[in-house]
Amino acid sequence: MPRALSHPWSLAATIVFWWGAFVIVQSAERLFLVATTLGQERPSAATLAKTLLTGLRADLIVATAGILVAIVLGLVIGAAVALLRRRRIRRADAGSPWTRSVWAAGLVMALVMLAVTTVDMGYYHYSGQRLDLVFLEYVSDVFAQAGDAQVAGSQVARQTAAELRERSKWAMHVAAFVGSMALALAVWWFAFARWIRPLLRRCETAAPWVTAVVLALGLVWTGTGFQREASLDAQRVSISSSTYYTLAQNPFWYIAANVERAVETRVAGTERELLRLMPEQTAVQQAREIIAPGAEFPSSRYPLVHSTTGPPGVRLDRPDGRRPNVLMIFVEGLDRRFLDQTVRGVRVTPFLDRLRGESVYFEHFFANGGSTFHGLFASFCSELPRIGFAAIRTHTGNDFLCLPAALRRGGYWTEMVIGQNRDRGQSRFGLFMARNGLDALLDEGDFGPKAPRGRLGVLDSGLFDLMRARIASLQAGERPFFLTTLTTSTHHPFKIPDNHPDVRVLREDPDRYLRALRYLDVELERFLTGLRRDGLLRNTVVVVLGDHGRHEKSGRADVERRVGHFLAPLFIWLDESLRQPTTFRPRTVSMIASQVDLPPTILSMSGLMPAVSPFIGRDISCALVTDCQQDNAAYFTSHYDNLVGVAERDGIWLYSFSTGKLEQIDLAASSAPRLRTASDPDAAPRQQRLLSVYVAANLLLDRNRLWSSKEFAAQPSDITASTRRPSSGSR
């Protein structure tokens, strides 16, 4: 037994010592990671301070949870020991096993924390991520294949062996971490023995009950901060730098969240429900033929990863070799049915109507999901949304190949500006985007106190003001940039200022969406016109689209109201410096397209399309100059109506899981639906295609079998730009 236990410890001293040790272990790891992170990105003093304070609060909460587990475990063991002692010899100090058991349980918990933080340190140093599902699956694969005779030839074995051969690179790093951790714990041991324990002894002697109450309240405060959602504050914190936002997080929360998701998936029986619709092998085979006909599929473990197929798209080359900037604007709930409309003598979207004539406009564009995070997932990662909570929330630890990450590998600075909190509604959006390629995410906390705000967040006028400032800063840099945003004002309850005469007129209309849409159009015109006038759109592709159609069910018939969630428009506009007769011809195109087509299209335009990808969508950049991809289709899912659908040249097909009915309507969703039966020779293949894509995509999503960043290179051969982040990246 340690000398520190040669004199009896009280239960209070035991709790305080191990609680402090748990905090020290976690905080010492974060400080060590700061030292390694400074070489990647230099933060401002404010960013570093916020990172450390946010991390400390998370560490306090986890430390309190750890000490509570130790207390419960110790008391259970202590009860058993005390019971045995009472039976054998009844001694006056029969209560001593309680404290000793809690002390021993605290030691076990400390060793577990040391092991987890050591592994997390190594994984962060290697990947820049906390312990996520990818790592947990890697460990599981190592153990699963340990007894396999073929293990030497497996991907996991090759990967593990290669990393072990690099021990000279990580041995010194691990040694430095162990040394710093030992020093931190030694300082805590000395401080506790010299000052804290004597103080506790005096307090317990003078007022034992008061000491016990203060200790209990202290645990409550550090565990919850007296706030019901205090544990979520680390996810909500406005740290713009994705590097330092990730650093502020706690590895134990990552592990808990991934385990929780795995348990929820198993309990919910999602996989069983999917396999009832169609066998896995059938679904995957048919999905391959639909997604990339004629392509090679190099992996059985990731069965939808395929080689790039089809004719080459439009590449926006410049004589100076610089890649184009990309400005992507998601307009909340932008429904194409409400464009080019006049209501009460007011043109609702005059700017967007003019922009249509200056852009390549897709009149048959569809959102792949009916809500914001479903739409953003499809648009960034070219994967189909699931029914239920969006994958951004439920699959944060999964491995994807998303547009920001692919662009960043090609030398782009990637950034997003939103007017809401990054974790609104516990969406985990900040965590997802930090893991999937954003260098920076500016949210509501990055706006000044005078920024105009509505119920949902910063209004569009304030959002576009900050966007303009960011574009001016990024245009002054040397790297191409990908900058995206999501507006707020066209979201219910449509609380917007009425300082424009058209907005005041439209206040008389019972449909409040119209006046919000007019306000958005005014602010978007001010924003884009000003940028163009001042030369801030040079070498820039501008993409404007809806994250989905209207939230509210709008339409003359039930089927139109259901389909309306997906009727979002798409505008692609190019700056004059990028326009050539062979690269851009403004017009309206009638091809079918959807949000999943955006990543391959933008990567192709930038010359960064990887040789293999998991993308569900296709490169449609050919539509910038000619009619093409006439066989393209748009698949979508609705968590509102529990249905899946596909838009093809002959109309929209909807399959309802609730009723088992298959309906067909025209592409404008304006005609009466036609009910189709399974015996119909046209209907049966459509239903099969719908279900195969839905089943395959969801099965592989839940199993984390869509993509592997380690197994696939994901870098085209012509990438030569540096991916080093700017030293001033403190935003």
Secondary structure, DSSP 8 states (H G I E B T S, - for coil): --GGGSS---HHHHHHHHHHHHHHHHHHHHHHHHHHHTTT----HHHHHHHHHHHHHHHHHHHHHHHHHHHHHHHHHHHHHHHHHHHH---TTTTHHHHHHHHHHHHHHHHHHHHHHHHHHHHHHHHS--S-HHHHHHHHHHHHHTT-TTGGGSHHHHHHHHHHHTHHHHHHHHHHHHHHHHHHHHHHHHHIIIIIHHHHHHHHHH-HHHHHHHHHHHHHHHHHTT-TTGGGHHHH----BHHHHHHHS-HHHHHHHHHHHHHHHHHHTHHHHHHHHS-HHHHHHHHHHHHSTT-----SSSTT-EE--SS-------TT----EEEEEEETT--GGGTT-EETTEES-HHHHHHHHHSEEEEEEE-SSSSHHHHHHHHHH-----SSS-HHHH-TTS----HHHHHHHTT-EEEEEESS-TTGGG--HHHHHHHTT-SEEE-GGGS-TTS-B-SSSB-HHHHHHHHHHHHHHHHTSSS-EEEEEE--TTSTT------SHHHHHHTTSS-HHHHHHHHHHHHHHHHHHHHHHTTTTTTEEEEEEESSS-SS--SSSHHHHHHGGG---EEEEE-GGG--TTT---EEEEEEEEGGGHHHHHHHHTT---SEE--SS---GGGGTS---TT--EEEEETTTTEEEEEETTEEEEEETTT--EEEE-TTS-S--EEE-TTSTTHHHHHHHHHHHHHHHHHHHHTT-S--TTTS----TT--S-----TT---
